[in-house]
Every structure is written in C-alpha cells, then in structure tokens.
Amino acid sequence: MVVIRKKLVPESLAAKITYGKINKKNYIVVHETDNDRTGADADAHARLQMNGNNRQASWNWQVDDKEAVQSFEHNWACWAAGSDKGNKEGIQVEMCVNSDGNYLKAVQNTAELVAKIMKEEGIPISNVVQHNHFSGKNCPSKMRAGKVSWSQFIAMVKTASGAVQQPSPITDNNKYRVLTGTYSTIQAAENVLDVLKYRFGWIAYIEPDGARWRVKTGTFTGIDAAKVGAKKIETAKLARVTNIVGA
C-alpha cells in the first residue's frame, strides 16, 4: 500500500487559495503535474502549497512513486479542476511526473490512493474522472497520451479497491533528522545543501565532523517520513550513505 502522510496547509493560508470548506465530495479528479523537473515529487509539491503557491491553484493530494502527501482535508474545495462544479464537488489528486521518478509506480500509488478515498468518502468509481472531464484541458496528459491508458488506470483502481484496508492510526509522532555521510570539502557539502534547500524545499544545515563536513536535514515527523527523505537523498545521488537520528 502506498505510504500516506499529511502536510496540511494552515487554515489561514488555505482560506486564501480555496473556496473554503464547502466541498460536496462527489468526485475524485485525477491530474498530472506536467512538471518533469528532477526533484518535482510529492514532497516538493506539498512544500510548494505549504509555503504559499505563487499560482492561483491548490489541490488536496500529491502522489509520486514513493508516497502520497495530503495538503488539504477533503472538505476543502480546491482550485484545480477548471470549473465551478469540478472544484466544489471534487477531491483533487495530482500525480507527479518528475523525470527522476518511476511513472508506472506513481500511477499504481495513485490508483491505491483513489481506492482508499473512494472507500472513505463513499464515491463510486463512475465518479473517478480526469481533469479533462470538467474543463476540457489535456490533463492528465501522459495518461491521455496512452503511457498508461485511462481504462488501465481504472482497472488498477478496481483491483486496489478489493484489497484496500484502512491504515493503522499513525502513532509515531517522534521527530527525526537525516544525516548524510561526510564530504571532504565544505564546497561539496554546500552543493548538497543547495539541492536540499532550493530544489527539495527542505530546511537543512552543514555541520563539521572532524576535518570533514556533513549535511543534516530539519525534522521529519515519524520514522516513515524520515525514511522517505533518506531515500530521496540517495536516489538523487547526493550521498552514498544516510543515517536517521532522533531529533
């Protein structure tokens, strides 16, 4: 089952970029981000929303090949579907298409998330629709082009619906940090720091380790979130070794 976590936008900000808590939750609307830049994964898009999106847009979920991150509870009517009905009756799910991700795994994770939302909200599969359904926009574009067809995706949702289970409540509220291995020069550490801060949108620091240097992230809540962060660093080839420590 796809890893799920919450990174909810504060209500003071949410009120400025949504219609408010008026979502009728009749549909699940599937989108693709169309952002294929390296690092443009679910965590990056969740941080974009948390920090105040510079576009007049918002969405409830973002999903990549590793996790699904929730930015708004389902009762928030986000600005994503391109029509009044789509925005005020749809739960918006953005699937990431970053070039360093596994598209097919992201599709599978999205199908599992959609199946979970269907079960929670009592939404029939006939009301799982594309962004195109409401606005005519070519979205989700890769899926519409047949990389994975819409009918294949719906079949994946049906399969996941038969297997989906309610996740156990998250009980790990402990804080963790990810430490990289050491670098021989501070410039090498600064290069990694720049990626973590400006591409991933993370809080991060450099700290000395004898004559060498390492990079330390800000805190993650729960060991699963920390493991995802560590994996992201390794996948981006920023460090050969990562360690997770309590904060």
N, C-alpha and C positions, 0 to 999 in steps of 0.2 A: 504493500500500500504506500502511496506517495506520502512523504514526510510533510506534515502540515504545521505551520506556526502562524502566530498573529503578530503583526506590527501595525497596530491601529493608529490611524491619523487622529490627532487630538480634535475634540469636537469643535473647538474654537476655529480651527482651520477647516475642518470638514464642512462647516456651515457655509463657508465661502466658495467651495468648489463642488457642491452638490445641490440637489433640490431639497435636501433635508431628509428626515426620517419618515418618508411617505411612500416607500417602495411597496407595491402590491405583491411583488414576488411571484408573478405568474409565469415568467420565462427565465431561462438561463441563456445568456447571449455570449457566444464564443467569438473571440477576437484573436488576431495575431498582432504583435507589437510592430512588425515591419522594421524593427531596429536590429540589424545584424552585426552591429559593432561588437568586438571582443569585450566580454565582461558585462554586456547588457542583459543580465539574467534577472531572475525574480527578485533577488535581494537588491539589486541596483534599482529596479523599478519601484520596489516598495520604499526605498530610501528617497527616491525622487518625489513620491507622493508625501512622505513624511516631512520632507524639507520644503514643501510648497511647490507644486508643479508650475512651471512657467507657462504652460499651455492651459487653456480653458477645458480641461479634461480630468476625469477621475474614473476609477474602476474599483470593484470590490476585491478582486483577486488577481494575482500574477503567478504564473506557473512556468517552471523550466524543467530541465532533465533531472533535477535533484530534489526539488521541493515546491510546495505551493504556499504562498505567503498572503495572508488576508490583511487588507488595508482598511476596509470598511465592513461593518456588520451588514447583514443582508437587508435590513430595513432602510439603509441609506440609499437614496435614489441618485446614482452617479451620472456623470455626463460622459457617456461613451457611445451610445447606440445610434446617435444621429437623428433621433426623433423623440418627440414628447412621450409617446406611448412606450417606446423601447427603453427610454431612460427611467420612466416612472413605474414600469412593471417588470423590469429585467434585472437579474443579478449578473453583473458584468465580469467575465473571466478573460483575462489577457494571457495568451500563450507566448512565451519568449522564443525568439528565433535567432539568438546570438550565434555568431559563427563558431565560437568555441564550445557550443553546447551540442547535445545529441538530439536532433529534431524528433526522431521517432520516439525516443524516450519521453520527450516533452509532451508529445501527443498522447502517449499512454498515461502519463501522470495527469494530464488534463481530463482524459476520459474518466479516470478514477475519481478525480475531484468532482466532476459533473455528476457522477453517480451518487456520490456522498451528498451533494447539495439536493439532488432530486429526492433522496430518501428523507433528509431533514425537513425539507420545505413542502413535500407532497406535490412536486412538479412533475407532470407526465413527460415522457420522452418526446412526445409530439411537440412540446413547447421548449425543447432544446434547439436553438436556432443560431444561424450565423448573424453577425453584424449586418451583412448584406440584406437580411430579411426585413430590417426596419428602414434602412437608409439607401440601399442600392450600392453602397460602397463595396469595392472589391476586397472584402475582408471576411474571413481570414484568407489572405491572398495565396499563400503556398498551398493550403488545403484546397482552395478553389481551383488551383492550377493542377491538382492531382498528385502532389507529392505524397500525400495520404488523402484519399478521397473522403468526401463528407459521409458517404454511405459506410465506408470502412470505419470512420470515427464513431458513427452512431452504433455500429456493431460492437465496437470496443466498449462503449458506454453500457450497452445492454449486458455484455459479459461481466463488466465490473459491477453492475447493479446486482447481479446474482451473488456476488462474492463480498460486497462491501459490508463492513461492520463498523459500528460506532467505535471510534478510538477511545482508549482509556483516558481519563482526565489527566492533563499534564500536572504532575506533582513536583517536578524538578524546577524550582524557582531559584536555584543557586546560580551565581554569576561565575563565568569562566572567561579566560583570555586565551588567545592563541599566540604562541611564540614561534618565530622562525628559528632555524639553525643560525649559526654565526656567519658573518661576512668579513673578509679580510680588510676591507676598506670602508670608511664611512660613506663614500660615494655610492658603493654598491647597495648599502643599506638605504640610502636616501632614494635611490632609484625604485626600490621596492616600496618604500613609504609613499612615494608619489602615486604609484598604482593603487595602493590600498585607499589612499585618501581621495584621489581625484577621479579614478575610474570606478572603484567599488563604492565610494562614498562612505568609507568607514572612518572611525576615529582610530588613530594608530600613533605609535611613538617609536623612537630609536633609543636603545639603551646599550651602554658599553658592557662587554663581557671580557675582562682582561684587556688584551691588545686587539680584540676583535669587536664586532658590533652585531646586534640582532634587532629585529623589529617585533614589537608587541602590539597586539590589537587592543581596542577598547573591549568592553564586556559584552558577552552573549548571555542571554538567559536560558539556562538549560543545556545539558551536555549535547543533546542532538543538534541544537543550533550551532554550538561550538564546533562540532564535528563537520557540519556543512561548511563552516567558514574555513576550517583547516583544509578540507578537500578542495575548496575553491582556490586557495593559495597554491596548493600543489599542482592542480590542473593547469593553472596559469603559468606554471614553471617559475614561480617567484622564489621557491625554496625547495630543496630536496627533502628537508626534514621539518616537520612541525610538531609542536608539543602543546597540549592543552593543560592549563593550570587553573586552579581556583583563584578567583579574584578577591 
